Amino acid sequence: MKAIVVTDEAAGTAGMTLVERPEPEPAGNDVLVEVHAAGYTPGELTWPGTWTDRLGRDRTPSVPGHELAGVVTALGYGTAGLSVGQRVFGLTDWTRDGTLAEYTAVEARNLAPLPGDVDFTVGASLPISGLTAWQGLFDHGRFHAGQSVLVHGAAGGVGSMVTQLAREAGAYVIGTGRADGRQAALDFGAQEYLDLDNDSLEDVGGVDMVFDMLGGDIQKRSALLVRAGGTLVSIAGPPEARPADGLAVDFVVEADRAQLKEIVQRVRDGRLRTNIGDVAPLDDAVAALNPTGRRKGKTVVRVRA
């Protein structure tokens, strides 16, 4: 099969190559998926699991990518809940070969059925962004209707999902980012927008929740904006600052079949829009993953036409 591999962490995406590799075998409780579309997250080449297995052993050359949509072609021993020929989408294990390949072996519990009216490209764009937004808001952020939420990077892949889910759940959403992200953030449902290069973050006043994807100084300043009893949720690593009278949480997104079903149903209903940027065929994916400018939206690789 064709697959994209990386062998040198220092080289980043420039070290990616398209090669021929043996088709993987599904282990117990796995399924083998014929990948139709795969998602890619720019920061994943810095994640330890890209380079080592669960025991810390080197596993290069590695296949990156952790999001997929495709069709089940084989079941591992003892696998239940999915069937051969079923359309699926989901999030793969961090420490195994990923989805930028024609086939990948995935734990069945990490996948959910993909309805026939949802395109594979859309399905592959949902798992990390959708699950991160869902888990950050509802599992870790203790969100409830009527709260105000400050969303950093509101025009990005995760931020746009946070914005939409929070609005649907009854939040007042203030988005932030660069000037060129203003209209996109407003289109996704933000009621206010701050250009972090030109507007004063402190003008926001108090909020009930900050959803932070940036870290650093912005995170430290944002912690001061959280009202008593509020929450700072971070996916930029352990918080460097905490609200004076609130909670600071960082987390790593996890696969969850029930939540994937909730997310894709909202896409089908028109309540949730994906934020897809570049889409490239597998043969051209290495160039697409080395952009000359700033990425906008989720990068998706179409493995099969």
DRENVEX-333005 format. One record per residue (C-alpha): x, y, z. Coordinates in steps of 0.02 Angstrom, whole numbers. Example, Ala and Ser with C-alpha at 12.3 -4.5 7.8 and 13.67 -1.06 7.14 Angstrom:
<pts>
px,py,pz
615,-225,390
684,-53,357
</pts>
This chain:
<pts>
px,py,pz
0,0,0
49,183,-16
87,276,145
170,437,202
309,409,329
422,518,435
591,467,501
671,625,571
586,731,704
705,877,673
657,883,488
471,904,526
352,891,379
499,919,262
555,744,310
395,661,250
402,540,103
274,438,8
325,256,6
260,79,-20
231,-18,141
152,-185,185
-33,-179,224
-56,-188,415
-137,-335,503
-278,-301,628
-238,-361,804
-367,-420,930
-512,-298,946
-447,-201,795
-524,-169,627
-431,-142,464
-495,14,378
-478,57,195
-443,243,217
-539,360,104
-491,523,189
-372,569,330
-350,722,439
-183,798,488
-141,912,635
12,1024,610
82,998,785
77,809,788
259,786,735
307,856,905
203,728,999
304,588,1081
186,454,1015
232,498,836
407,431,867
389,298,1002
271,159,1052
182,141,1220
341,75,1300
447,219,1236
534,118,1101
578,197,935
450,155,801
512,256,653
480,263,509
308,315,572
147,348,478
72,512,543
-111,563,545
-240,518,678
-408,556,598
-491,450,466
-648,408,372
-660,249,272
-731,73,257
-698,-78,368
-617,-218,267
-568,-344,403
-596,-380,587
-467,-432,714
-496,-576,835
-636,-538,956
-687,-374,873
-870,-330,900
-981,-181,865
-926,-150,685
-941,-253,526
-847,-277,363
-908,-153,232
-964,-24,360
-924,160,337
-833,227,490
-739,379,555
-639,414,710
-477,443,801
-331,322,803
-211,280,944
-71,407,971
68,277,978
27,172,824
45,204,639
-84,329,582
-200,369,441
-98,446,299
-100,279,212
-215,174,106
-251,57,252
-234,71,440
-271,-43,588
-374,40,724
-452,-12,888
-636,-35,849
-689,63,1004
-606,218,930
-724,222,781
-905,267,752
-1021,232,605
-1014,366,470
-1187,396,397
-1202,375,210
-1250,557,182
-1088,623,260
-940,637,141
-779,549,189
-685,715,181
-806,790,308
-794,635,418
-604,644,423
-608,827,475
-714,798,631
-630,685,761
-492,791,838
-576,961,819
-749,899,866
-699,790,1012
-578,920,1081
-715,1052,1079
-844,935,1154
-733,868,1293
-660,1038,1334
-831,1119,1351
-936,983,1430
-821,854,1511
-683,967,1578
-754,1143,1570
-914,1113,1669
-1007,1221,1543
-1190,1261,1567
-1313,1371,1473
-1303,1557,1502
-1115,1564,1527
-995,1674,1429
-850,1588,1340
-691,1669,1274
-626,1563,1130
-447,1592,1072
-417,1546,891
-603,1552,855
-578,1543,667
-470,1386,676
-514,1203,668
-543,1177,854
-598,1355,892
-736,1355,762
-805,1193,837
-798,1265,1013
-888,1420,953
-1028,1324,869
-1055,1198,1009
-1051,1332,1142
-1177,1441,1049
-1294,1294,1023
-1283,1255,1209
-1330,1432,1258
-1165,1525,1278
-1117,1703,1241
-960,1679,1136
-816,1801,1117
-689,1746,987
-509,1801,968
-373,1783,839
-291,1880,700
-378,2017,602
-406,1905,451
-502,1780,557
-638,1902,612
-769,1865,481
-745,1677,489
-765,1678,679
-922,1783,668
-991,1669,533
-964,1520,648
-1066,1606,782
-954,1717,888
-1051,1868,950
-894,1973,976
-717,1963,908
-551,2031,968
-402,2053,855
-261,2003,973
-135,2108,876
-233,2270,890
-370,2254,1022
-349,2247,1210
-389,2077,1282
-428,2156,1450
-575,2250,1371
-670,2086,1373
-702,2103,1559
-752,1948,1655
-801,1782,1574
-857,1614,1643
-741,1510,1535
-584,1532,1431
-548,1399,1300
-364,1421,1261
-265,1351,1114
-120,1474,1124
-36,1464,1293
101,1586,1344
65,1766,1384
-111,1761,1311
-155,1619,1428
-84,1709,1579
-183,1867,1540
-339,1766,1505
-333,1682,1676
-361,1853,1754
-524,1870,1657
-606,1713,1729
-744,1754,1853
-756,1670,2022
-802,1488,2000
-756,1492,1816
-639,1383,1715
-485,1402,1606
-476,1255,1485
-312,1231,1393
-252,1117,1255
-85,1209,1248
-6,1110,1390
-18,1131,1579
-83,1305,1621
52,1428,1672
-77,1533,1764
-236,1494,1858
-392,1597,1891
-389,1677,2063
-550,1590,2114
-581,1458,1982
-517,1302,1897
-378,1276,1769
-383,1116,1666
-275,1045,1527
-317,883,1438
-276,770,1292
-423,726,1181
-484,546,1185
-583,441,1062
-765,422,1112
-893,334,1002
-1045,412,1084
-976,587,1066
-928,556,884
-1108,507,851
-1170,668,933
-1050,771,829
-1090,692,661
-1277,704,694
-1258,891,716
-1168,899,549
-1312,804,467
-1439,921,548
-1346,1076,489
-1311,1130,668
-1122,1107,649
-1009,1155,504
-836,1088,475
-689,1203,446
-592,1121,305
-445,1212,227
-333,1120,104
-387,954,27
-255,856,-68
-241,682,-144
-120,562,-60
4,575,-204
17,764,-177
-4,764,12
180,791,57
179,958,-35
10,1005,41
76,971,216
222,1090,185
124,1250,147
210,1412,99
86,1517,197
-19,1505,355
-143,1362,361
-327,1403,374
-445,1266,429
-416,1080,436
-299,996,312
-377,837,240
-294,709,128
-406,617,5
-330,444,2
-461,380,-123
-554,484,-249
</pts>
